[in-house]
Amino acid sequence: MPTHNTHSIASAIGALSLVAVAFLSGVGAVSVLDTINRNISNTASVAHAFPTTLSVDPASLTAKAAIVYDPTTHQVLYEKNAYTSLPIASLAKLVTATAILDRVIGNPTITITKDDLVQNGAESDADFVPGNRIKLHDLLEIGLIASSNSAMQAAARMLGTNYTDVLQATAFGLGIKDMEFHNGTGLDVTTSTAGAYGSAYDIALIAANFAKQHPEYFNLTQKPDVTIPAGWGGTISAHATNLPLQDMPGLIGAKTGYTDLAGGNIVALFDLEVGHPIVIAVLGSTQTARFTDTELLLAAARATLSASKNHTQ
């Protein structure tokens, strides 16, 4: 795991590179260095104020695995079986959305086919019918907010026939080598095989990257409901699956997941301070307890930060 010294060295190398670019492009190098120094100083001061670990009794969590991760300092603040591979259910949709947004140019219209329709899926899935003509970005929106399996199944077709290989490559590109994908929705394939597998740590990295690279999509998950055009003048509407999280202060965005094999899963980003988020992921909880698990970990993070600040004053 990268250390503070590693990031300092990387920052120094990056600074030298930017100065070189500044000279070549005619931009003032002094101005560039001033900006870099301010950014490094601000990051260091915020990181110093943040707690390094949280004290949470693992037995107080229903989840089989959990993590609290600081994407700014790359620190694991808390973990419970965070490196154990488990079924991730619809959290797989974050990887599917990442792969699509990283590779597909524009916002093509997709015609829904009968093969896209998923039974026993999300609330919105029943409203999809073959022949619906829906923009790709609208499919991603309802797939992320309402966890529509039909929407994400249709969107994944943009990645080609062997799209699960693309999902694998997407995770690998983020330094995650052990995730496993059998589909892009995370739905169980059989009673013994999940649609996708990964660890809480893997999911934290995926979510942190998605929030950073595609914030306009991750921020959509703050919405309580979603309505998209479905062609023929019709619309498809559904409620968000993360509603209990939306009452928690500082929510940036979240994705939920639930299947028989996975149990209740969540990954969410919260701002504890302005501009400094944490990632909370829980795997293998229940449909209800995944929210209380998240709330418990968030409260512990806030309490530890407050105590840390009081100690340094």
Residue, then its C-alpha position, 0 to 999 in steps of 0.5 A: m500500500p502506498t505510504h505518505n513518503t511514496h506520495s511525497i516522492a510522486s508529488a515531487i516528480g510530478a512537480l518537476s514534470l509540470v515545471a518542464v511543461a511550463f517552460l516548453s509552453g511559455v507558462g511561468a514556472v514560478s506560478v506553477l510551483d506556487t500552485i503545486n506547493r499550495n496544493i501539497s501543503n493543503t493536502a498534507s495539513v488535511a491528511h495530518a488532521f485525519p484519524t489513522t484508524l477507527s475503533v469499531d468492534p467487528a461483532s457490532l457489524t452484521a456485514k461479513a466484511a467492511i472497510v473505511y478507506d481514505p482515498t486522499t491518503h490511501q489509508v485503510l482506516y478500518e477493516k473487517n475481512a476487507y481482503t476476502s473475496l465475496p459476491i458483490a451483487s449490484l456493486a458490479k454495476l460500478v465496474t460496468a459503468t466505468a468500463i462503458l464511460d471509459r470506452v464508449i464515445g458519445n451517447p448512442t441510442i440503444t434498442i432494448t431486446k428481449d435478451d436485455l430483460v431481467q426477471n426478478g430484478a429491480e423495480s424499474d425492470a418490469d417497465f422495460v419492453p423490447g423495442n424501447r429506444i433509450k440513450l446510453h447515458d439514461l440507461l446508466e442513470i437508472g442502472l446506478i440510481a435504481s439498480s436496474n438490471s435490464a438497463m445495465q444489461a443493455a448498456a453492457r452490450m456496447l462493450g462487445t460480446n466478451y464484455t466480462d473480459v472488458l470488466q476484468a481488464t477495467a479492474f486490472g487497470l486499477g491495480i485490482k487483480d482478483m475480481e471475477f465477473h460472470n455478468g455486468t449486473g452482479l445478479d446470481v448466475t446459479t444458486s451457487t455462483a454469483g454474478a461477480y466477486g470482489s473484496a471490500y477493499d476492491i470495491a472501495l478502490i472502484a468506487a473512489n475511482f468512479a467518483k473521481q473520474h465520473p462525478e457527474y454520474f456518481n452524484l446522480t445517486q443522491k437523487p431519490d428517484v429517476t425518470i428516463p425517456a423510453g421512446w414512443g413518448g413514454t418514460i420509465s421511472a423508479h425509486a433509488t435503492n439507497l434512500p436510507l443513506q440520503d438522510m446521512p450528512g455528507l453523502i456524495g454518492a452510493k451504490t447498493g446491491y443485494t442477491d441471495l448469495a451476496g446478502g446486502n451490500i453497499v459502497a458509499l462516499f461521504d465528506l467528513e470535511v469539505g473536499h476530503p471524502i471517505v469510502i465505506a463499503v460493507l459486504g455480506s450484510t442484510q437488506t436492512a442491516r447494510f444501512t445500519d452498518t454503514e451508519l455505524l462506521l460513518a459515526a465512528a469516523r466522525a467521532t474519531l475525527s472530532a476526537s483527533k482534532n480536539h487532541t491537537q488543539 
